[in-house]
Amino acid sequence: MKILKKLLLGIGIIIAGLLIAAIFIPNEYKITYTVTIQKPQKEVYDYVKMLGNQKEWSTFMEADPNVKITYSGKDGAVGATQYWKGNEDVGEGSQKIIRLDGERIDVELHFIKPFEGINRAGSIIKPITANSCTHTEVFYGRESYPKNLLNIPMKMMLEEYFIKNGNNLKKRLENK
């Protein structure tokens, strides 16, 4: 009986510690990754704004080769929406283009599975020279207390994806 009490006390202390730590973890976070691509800005922008092209460079899409993807609206235009349903790594959800301005592409992400949530993400493509530009992928996350405890591991995981995405996009476009 003493062992059970000590075990329960230990678990209670761990839970209390995590709840206290969550007070100090921000509810919002932002992830960015920038890569330089040796292609003209307009060429990169026109490629990235097409949701259908993501299957060629997105590590998220690579996680399930059998992911089912459907589209509505005109791809590459405001309102275009991509729906996906995949394995447990990819889950289910949609992304909708909500802003295009020739340099920036913003999307609203609606996650259904494995967790429900709405977030924003985007790509910012800025010229460096006539034949090179930067591509910055950005994600805005938000979780309320105490789920904000997951912001730290989520940020680390997404940073890995963004590095791979940037490298995939660079290789894809520079080797075209």
C-alpha positions in Angstrom: 0.0 0.0 0.0 2.9 2.4 0.8 4.3 1.7 -2.7 1.0 2.6 -4.4 0.7 5.8 -2.3 4.3 6.8 -3.3 3.6 6.0 -7.0 0.4 8.1 -7.0 2.2 10.9 -5.2 5.0 10.8 -7.8 2.5 10.8 -10.7 0.7 13.7 -9.0 3.9 15.7 -8.7 4.8 15.1 -12.3 1.4 16.2 -13.5 1.4 19.3 -11.3 4.9 20.1 -12.5 3.8 19.9 -16.2 0.7 22.0 -15.5 2.9 24.7 -13.8 5.4 24.5 -16.7 2.6 25.0 -19.2 1.8 28.4 -17.6 5.2 29.6 -18.8 5.0 28.2 -22.3 3.6 30.6 -24.9 0.2 29.6 -26.5 1.4 30.8 -29.9 4.5 29.9 -31.9 5.9 30.6 -35.3 8.2 28.4 -37.4 10.1 29.6 -40.4 12.7 28.1 -42.7 14.4 30.0 -45.6 16.3 28.5 -48.5 17.9 30.2 -51.5 16.9 29.0 -54.9 18.8 29.7 -58.1 15.7 30.4 -60.1 13.8 33.7 -60.9 11.3 34.7 -58.1 8.3 34.6 -60.5 9.1 31.0 -61.6 9.4 29.8 -58.0 6.2 31.7 -56.9 4.2 30.4 -59.8 5.3 26.8 -58.9 4.7 27.0 -55.2 1.3 28.6 -55.4 0.0 25.5 -57.2 -1.3 23.2 -54.4 -1.0 20.2 -56.8 2.8 20.7 -57.0 3.2 19.9 -53.3 3.2 16.2 -54.0 6.6 16.7 -55.7 8.3 18.5 -52.8 6.3 18.3 -49.5 7.7 15.8 -47.0 4.2 15.8 -45.5 2.8 14.3 -48.7 5.8 11.8 -48.9 4.7 10.4 -45.5 1.9 8.4 -47.2 2.4 7.4 -50.9 -1.2 6.4 -51.0 -2.7 9.6 -49.6 -6.0 10.5 -51.3 -6.0 14.1 -52.5 -8.9 16.0 -54.1 -9.2 19.6 -55.1 -11.8 22.3 -55.5 -11.5 25.7 -57.1 -8.9 26.8 -59.5 -5.5 25.6 -58.4 -3.1 28.5 -57.8 -5.9 31.0 -57.1 -7.5 32.4 -53.9 -10.1 29.9 -52.8 -8.4 26.8 -54.2 -8.7 24.0 -51.7 -6.8 20.8 -51.3 -8.4 18.0 -49.3 -6.3 15.0 -48.1 -7.0 11.8 -46.3 -4.1 9.5 -45.5 -2.5 7.2 -43.0 -1.9 8.0 -39.4 1.2 10.1 -40.2 -0.7 12.3 -42.7 -4.2 12.3 -41.1 -7.1 14.1 -42.7 -7.7 17.8 -43.4 -7.6 20.5 -46.0 -5.7 23.7 -46.9 -7.2 26.7 -48.7 -5.4 29.5 -50.4 -6.5 32.7 -48.6 -4.0 35.2 -50.0 -1.8 35.7 -53.0 0.1 38.9 -53.7 2.9 38.0 -56.1 5.4 37.5 -53.2 3.4 35.7 -50.5 1.0 32.7 -50.5 -1.1 32.2 -47.3 -3.2 29.2 -46.6 -5.6 28.2 -43.9 -5.1 24.7 -42.7 -8.0 22.7 -41.3 -6.8 19.5 -39.5 -9.5 16.9 -38.8 -7.4 13.8 -37.9 -5.4 12.8 -35.9 -6.3 16.1 -34.1 -8.8 18.9 -34.8 -7.4 22.3 -35.4 -7.2 25.4 -37.6 -3.9 27.1 -38.3 -2.3 29.3 -40.9 0.8 28.8 -43.0 2.4 30.3 -46.0 5.3 30.8 -48.4 7.2 34.1 -48.9 9.2 34.2 -52.1 11.5 37.3 -52.4 13.9 38.1 -55.2 17.6 38.3 -54.6 18.8 38.8 -58.2 17.1 38.3 -61.5 17.9 34.6 -61.3 17.7 33.8 -57.6 15.3 34.2 -54.7 14.6 33.1 -51.2 11.7 30.8 -50.3 10.5 31.1 -46.7 8.0 28.6 -45.4 6.1 29.8 -42.3 3.6 28.1 -39.9 1.6 29.8 -37.2 0.6 27.5 -34.4 -1.7 28.1 -31.4 -2.7 25.9 -28.5 -4.5 26.9 -25.4 -3.4 25.9 -21.9 -2.6 23.1 -21.0 -2.3 21.7 -24.6 0.4 24.4 -25.2 2.8 21.8 -23.5 2.8 20.2 -27.0 4.0 23.4 -28.7 7.7 22.6 -28.0 7.8 19.1 -29.5 5.4 20.2 -32.4 7.8 23.1 -33.2 10.8 20.7 -33.3 9.0 18.3 -35.6 7.8 20.9 -38.0 11.2 22.5 -38.1 12.6 19.2 -39.4 9.8 19.0 -42.0 10.5 22.6 -43.2 14.2 21.9 -43.6 13.4 18.9 -45.8 10.7 20.8 -47.7 13.1 23.6 -48.5 15.8 21.2 -49.7 13.3 19.2 -51.7 11.9 22.4 -53.3 15.4 23.7 -54.1 16.5 20.4 -55.7 13.2 20.1 -57.7 13.3 23.6 -59.1 17.1 23.9 -59.7 17.2 20.6 -61.5 14.2 21.3 -63.8 
